[in-house]
Amino acid sequence: MPVEPEAEAADPMTHLLGLLACHAAVAALRLGVFDALAEGPAAPEELAARTGAAREPLCALLDALVESGYLALEDGRYAERPAGAGLRGHWGEVLPLWTALAAGPWEGLAEAVGSGVPDGTFYSWLDDRPEVRRRFHRLQEGMAAGLAEAITLPGGTRSLLDVGGGSGTFSRVFCARSPELRATVVDLPSVVAEAGFDGPVTGRGADLGRPGAITERGQDVVLLCNVLHGFTSVRARALVAEAAAALRTGGTLLILESDPAPDAPAERAFQRFFDLNLWHTQGGRLHPSSELAGWAVEAGCTVRLTDLPDHPAHLLLTAVRL
Ligand SMILES: C[S@@+](CC[C@H](N)C(=O)[O-])C[C@H]1O[C@@H](n2cnc3c(N)ncnc32)[C@H](O)[C@@H]1O
C-alpha cells in the first residue's frame, strides 16, 4: 500500500543551510552584531570597531547572514532584516539554547536511542552553563508571563502551589492580581535558591523525580505548568496524583502542557523534535492530553480540557478534586 507523505520531502541542503545559519546567527548575536545594528545600518569597519571583531572574518559572517536573510547589504552597509531584529527578543533566547543542545547532548542521540537509555542530564548540563541556563529561564519566564494572561484562578483562591514553578512567574503574576493570595513554588533547590522568593511567594526545594516530593496539603489551587513533560509517563502520572492530593476538596488542579499536535504545521513539526529532545535530555515526553486527563480522573478529579486561542501550542486541563 502506498504510504501517504505527512510532510514535504526532505531537502538535506535546506537542513544544512538552516543548521549553519543558526550557528552563524548565534555567533553574531554573541558578538553584539544585532545590538550594533539596532542603531541603524553600518559599514563593516564600524561593526568591527563596535563589536571588537576582526574585520575580514566578520565580513564573511555578515555575508553568510545576508544570504540566510538575517541582514541586508546596501551600498556597502549592513542593515538588519526582521529576522535579525527578532534575535534581540524571543528568538535570541531560543536559537542559542537549541544550538547549544544540538552541539551538546544531541551528540549522544544515536547511542541513547540505540540503547534506550536517555542522556537525562538536562538540568545538571544547564547548571554547568550559566549563560545557557539564564537563557532557558528567561525563555520560561517570557512564556509563563504570556500564559498567565490567559488564566484566571477560581474566585476566592487564597493558596496556590506552583509545582515546578521555576523562578515563580505564574505565582508572582497571580499574587499581584490578588493581594490575599499566598503561593509556594516547589522546584529544584538550586532554582529556588537563585529565585530568592519573598513577600507572598515562598519557595521550597525538592526533587520532583522522587516519590512523595509534594508534601503540601489543603491547597485551593495546584499548578503544573510545563512540568509533566520533563518526566516519564510513570512519574508524571504519580505527580498528578501527588498534586491532586495536595488540594482541598473542591480545589483545582491546573495542568498546562505543550500540545503534542497543534494545528499549525511548523508548530506540529517542532513538537516532534521537542518530544525527542525531552526524551533524550530529561527522560520525559509530550504526554497526550487524553493521558493527562485520565491520570487526573484516576486521582479523583473531574476534568475539563480547554484550548488557549492565544497560545495554540499549549493546552489547559482544569481538574477539580471531588
Ligand atoms: C519547563 S520549566 C517550567 C517552569 C514554570 N512552571 C513555567 O511554566 O514557567 C520546568 C521546571 O521544572 C523544574 N524541574 C525539572 N525537574 C525537576 C525536578 N526533578 N525537581 C524539581 N523541579 C524540577 C525545573 O527546574 C523548571 O523550573
The ligand as an SDF file (V2000), in Angstrom:
LIG
                    3D

 27 29  0  0  0  0  0  0  0  0999 V2000
    9.9280   23.9430   31.6410 C   0  0  0  0  0  0  0  0  0  0  0  0
   10.2390   24.5880   33.2130 S   0  0  0  0  0  0  0  0  0  0  0  0
    8.6510   25.2880   33.6430 C   0  0  0  0  0  0  0  0  0  0  0  0
    8.7520   26.3460   34.7300 C   0  0  0  0  0  0  0  0  0  0  0  0
    7.4400   27.0020   35.1180 C   0  0  0  0  0  0  0  0  0  0  0  0
    6.4490   26.0650   35.5730 N   0  0  0  0  0  0  0  0  0  0  0  0
    6.9020   27.7800   33.9620 C   0  0  0  0  0  0  0  0  0  0  0  0
    5.9650   27.3530   33.3250 O   0  0  0  0  0  0  0  0  0  0  0  0
    7.4800   28.8370   33.6760 O   0  0  0  0  0  0  0  0  0  0  0  0
   10.2850   23.1180   34.2120 C   0  0  0  0  0  0  0  0  0  0  0  0
   10.5840   23.3970   35.6490 C   0  0  0  0  0  0  0  0  0  0  0  0
   10.6050   22.1600   36.3350 O   0  0  0  0  0  0  0  0  0  0  0  0
   11.7080   22.1580   37.2140 C   0  0  0  0  0  0  0  0  0  0  0  0
   12.1630   20.7840   37.4130 N   0  0  0  0  0  0  0  0  0  0  0  0
   12.5780   19.9100   36.4670 C   0  0  0  0  0  0  0  0  0  0  0  0
   12.9610   18.7420   37.0290 N   0  0  0  0  0  0  0  0  0  0  0  0
   12.7710   18.8900   38.3570 C   0  0  0  0  0  0  0  0  0  0  0  0
   12.9780   18.0280   39.4700 C   0  0  0  0  0  0  0  0  0  0  0  0
   13.4510   16.7790   39.3250 N   0  0  0  0  0  0  0  0  0  0  0  0
   12.6670   18.5050   40.6960 N   0  0  0  0  0  0  0  0  0  0  0  0
   12.1960   19.7710   40.8700 C   0  0  0  0  0  0  0  0  0  0  0  0
   11.9720   20.6130   39.8480 N   0  0  0  0  0  0  0  0  0  0  0  0
   12.2580   20.1850   38.6100 C   0  0  0  0  0  0  0  0  0  0  0  0
   12.7620   22.9810   36.5060 C   0  0  0  0  0  0  0  0  0  0  0  0
   13.7480   23.4910   37.3780 O   0  0  0  0  0  0  0  0  0  0  0  0
   11.9280   24.0550   35.8530 C   0  0  0  0  0  0  0  0  0  0  0  0
   11.7940   25.1830   36.6790 O   0  0  0  0  0  0  0  0  0  0  0  0
  1  2  1  0
  2  3  1  0
  2 10  1  0
  3  4  1  0
  4  5  1  0
  5  6  1  0
  5  7  1  0
  7  8  2  0
  7  9  1  0
 10 11  1  0
 11 12  1  0
 11 26  1  0
 12 13  1  0
 13 14  1  0
 13 24  1  0
 14 15  1  0
 14 23  1  0
 15 16  2  0
 16 17  1  0
 17 18  1  0
 17 23  2  0
 18 19  1  0
 18 20  2  0
 20 21  1  0
 21 22  2  0
 22 23  1  0
 24 25  1  0
 24 26  1  0
 26 27  1  0
M  CHG  2   2   1   9  -1
M  END
$$$$
